[in-house]
């Protein structure tokens, strides 16, 4: 299936559903290469803004709206969570969302207003309603579902390699570069410093006595 390159990020994620129609069971698949929008990232890793993202979506008409099932393949760049070295890779994100027809969008609220005096306000139900996706006429805006899917697919602790040994706790050198022989002498316990000083003083006294004896005997 040919993939078209769309330049405007917002327009790239808006699909026209007129070709699909509203006949339940009809389906339409579209593939696009889009520039990555901003803010697709976590603390250590993200999708560079403007890089090419391969997107393929299957739209299916159902009785209440359009079911969108898609896959996005995006390049990612960031730094290793262990050694902080720069890294680059790609991530594949899958998603499936139902977009409701906007025709009956206000029906539920109208019925709620009529019975507001008799029914207790259901906060959870209202919150769930706000999380639903709707078509804007014949247009389906995939950006919110796309963003959620890509960000959730990003690794929380990205690694330059699975067995990355990280950094030396003493000097901060990357252990992968330093090699297996990299180590530091153990620091002296400060609690023994006074005793060591006492021993050194005693040894000096003994050395001076031995020297004095040698002179007398000589």
LINLINLIN-V701508 format. One record per residue. PSI is psi in whole degrees, 0 to 359 (none if undefined). Layout:
PSI
PSI
This chain:
129
147
127
147
118
133
323
119
315
311
330
334
12
126
139
121
10
325
330
318
185
10
114
132
341
151
155
131
133
143
135
153
117
153
135
129
172
170
27
75
161
192
317
351
150
175
118
135
132
351
157
129
124
123
130
128
136
124
131
129
128
175
323
354
218
128
119
122
121
170
135
134
116
143
146
152
148
215
151
137
342
312
357
14
146
146
157
145
205
161
144
125
131
150
158
122
147
125
119
149
141
354
313
25
325
354
315
321
324
316
325
320
324
327
15
328
339
334
142
139
127
100
320
321
321
320
318
322
325
338
357
153
142
151
148
88
243
4
136
116
108
353
313
315
321
313
311
316
315
315
320
334
347
141
134
322
81
143
143
332
156
324
28
123
351
207
152
129
339
312
352
7
141
120
332
328
328
331
168
341
1
121
166
151
142
134
142
139
120
338
338
358
317
320
321
320
321
318
318
319
316
319
321
318
317
321
319
321
315
323
322
319
317
321
320
317
330
none
